[in-house]
Amino acid sequence: MHLEMRDSYMRDDPEFIRWQQGRRYDPDDRASWWRSWLDVVAETTGRGVVMRRLRVVSEPLSDYVRYEYDGTFTNVAAGEDVRWLPRSRARGLLLPALDGWVMDEGTVILHHFSGEGQWTGPRMEVHHDSALATQYATAYEAAWERAVPHAEYRPV
């Protein structure tokens, strides 16, 4: 499971800049939006592995998160299960300070971003630690249960 908690990431991302200029992915033109990450998702989910992405968001959504929302249909088309958790529904949850992935019962990948949403050193840390993986998985599961499936979420 992947957890995202920031209201902005990499504002210099060329795709985000194009979105700000009015470009939108055409769901009927798969070739125009399919990218290498979606190949990974499709191959992984095709083997029966469940891939989940949880976005904890402030409402109203920031421009960057609205950009993510607009493009999430591509993740879903590739096989990812995506949910949205407005911060107002996160009361009482203890969430990790860092975004990241729980890969399995013993592996966690943590992401490091600056206050502006840019990668910072060490960018990603891979931890092979079952106790840490259990802590993250427990926090993610509690948040996942409160989150709204992508098909049902209507951004404010």
Phi, psi and omega per residue, in radians:
M1 nan 2.466 3.128
H2 -1.940 2.291 3.114
L3 -1.977 2.248 3.076
E4 -2.142 2.250 -3.060
M5 -2.226 0.010 -3.080
R6 -1.585 2.688 3.079
D7 -1.557 -0.130 3.126
S8 -2.690 2.412 3.048
Y9 -2.318 2.502 2.951
M10 0.504 1.211 -3.117
R11 -1.106 -0.188 3.091
D12 -1.640 0.145 3.104
D13 -1.080 2.149 -3.119
P14 -0.979 -0.630 3.125
E15 -1.147 -0.697 3.100
F16 -1.131 -0.736 3.126
I17 -1.082 -0.744 3.103
R18 -1.108 -0.684 3.102
W19 -1.073 -0.749 3.112
Q20 -1.067 -0.495 3.141
Q21 -1.509 0.054 3.055
G22 1.861 -0.064 -3.136
R23 -1.281 2.332 3.071
R24 -2.273 2.541 3.072
Y25 -1.201 2.439 3.089
D26 -1.670 1.957 -3.122
P27 -0.984 -0.445 -3.129
D28 -1.482 -0.133 -3.125
D29 -2.046 1.261 -3.047
R30 -0.954 -0.662 -3.119
A31 -1.063 -0.445 -3.100
S32 -1.389 -0.299 -3.111
W33 -2.163 -0.192 -3.139
W34 -1.209 2.366 -3.129
R35 -2.435 3.019 -3.006
S36 -1.033 -0.642 3.118
W37 -1.048 -0.667 -3.130
L38 -1.188 -0.510 3.015
D39 -1.085 -0.753 3.122
V40 -1.076 -0.813 -3.137
V41 -1.072 -0.843 -3.108
A42 -1.088 -0.739 3.127
E43 -1.150 -0.747 -3.104
T44 -1.185 -0.853 3.141
T45 -1.203 -0.477 3.071
G46 -1.123 -0.418 3.071
R47 -1.505 0.037 3.128
G48 1.633 0.083 3.105
V49 -1.405 2.322 3.110
V50 -1.511 2.219 3.077
M51 -2.037 2.131 -3.119
R52 -2.141 2.475 3.110
R53 -2.234 2.218 3.127
L54 -2.060 2.170 3.122
R55 -1.949 2.012 3.047
V56 -1.563 2.102 -2.955
V57 -2.255 2.605 2.966
S58 -1.498 2.543 3.051
E59 -2.125 2.418 0.008
P60 -1.148 2.682 -3.094
L61 -1.121 2.494 2.990
S62 -1.197 2.859 3.094
D63 -0.999 -0.726 -3.095
Y64 -1.129 -0.756 -3.139
V65 -1.209 -0.573 3.050
R66 -1.139 -0.665 3.034
Y67 -1.038 -0.797 3.097
E68 -1.061 -0.766 3.132
Y69 -1.019 -0.832 -3.111
D70 -1.041 -0.547 -3.111
G71 -1.706 0.005 -3.060
T72 -1.159 -0.405 3.098
F73 -0.996 -0.472 3.129
T74 -1.203 -0.715 3.084
N75 -1.088 -0.775 -3.128
V76 -1.117 -0.735 3.125
A77 -1.072 -0.555 -3.139
A78 -1.387 -0.279 3.094
G79 2.111 -0.007 3.122
E80 -1.349 2.495 3.002
D81 -1.689 2.091 -3.052
V82 -2.087 2.358 3.052
R83 -2.284 2.761 -3.103
W84 -2.127 2.319 3.105
L85 -2.159 1.785 3.040
P86 -1.058 2.438 -3.125
R87 -0.969 -0.531 3.129
S88 -1.096 -0.369 3.122
R89 -1.706 0.032 -3.088
A90 -1.667 0.074 -3.126
R91 -0.921 2.299 3.092
G92 1.520 -0.160 3.110
L93 -1.478 2.526 3.026
L94 -1.847 1.811 -3.084
L95 -1.814 2.588 3.115
P96 -1.069 2.715 3.123
A97 -1.320 -0.421 -3.061
L98 -2.001 2.481 2.969
D99 -1.124 2.775 3.054
G100 2.970 -3.054 -3.115
W101 -2.070 2.419 2.859
V102 -1.773 1.985 -3.052
M103 -1.510 -0.673 3.140
D104 -2.843 -2.886 -3.063
E105 -1.172 -0.161 -3.079
G106 -2.395 0.057 -3.063
T107 -2.217 2.230 3.090
V108 -2.232 2.377 3.036
I109 -2.005 2.110 -3.127
L110 -1.837 2.475 -3.123
H111 -1.875 2.481 3.126
H112 -2.043 2.156 3.129
F113 -2.235 2.654 3.035
S114 -1.355 3.082 3.078
G115 -1.085 -0.395 3.102
E116 -1.613 0.051 3.102
G117 1.497 0.251 3.096
Q118 -1.611 2.615 3.063
W119 -1.015 2.444 3.000
T120 -2.216 2.862 3.112
G121 -1.178 2.427 0.082
P122 -1.576 0.397 -3.054
R123 1.095 -1.226 -3.140
M124 -2.290 2.492 3.034
E125 -2.107 2.293 3.061
V126 -1.800 2.182 3.125
H127 -2.070 2.219 3.028
H128 -1.813 1.546 -2.985
D129 -2.634 1.857 -3.061
S130 -1.133 -0.588 3.121
A131 -1.156 -0.747 3.111
L132 -1.144 -0.743 3.121
A133 -1.061 -0.697 3.115
T134 -1.140 -0.755 3.114
Q135 -1.046 -0.845 -3.137
Y136 -1.133 -0.781 -3.120
A137 -1.072 -0.695 3.124
T138 -1.114 -0.788 3.113
A139 -1.111 -0.766 -3.133
Y140 -1.083 -0.791 -3.098
E141 -1.080 -0.739 3.117
A142 -1.072 -0.737 3.121
A143 -1.207 -0.717 -3.127
W144 -1.013 -0.711 -3.109
E145 -1.104 -0.512 -3.141
R146 -1.566 -0.281 -3.017
A147 -1.316 2.785 -3.103
V148 -1.756 2.224 3.073
P149 -0.995 2.562 -3.082
H150 -0.902 -0.765 -3.085
A151 -1.101 -0.384 -3.107
E152 -1.792 -0.287 -3.056
Y153 -1.330 2.281 3.065
R154 -2.082 1.921 -3.082
P155 -1.125 2.568 3.076
V156 -1.661 nan nan
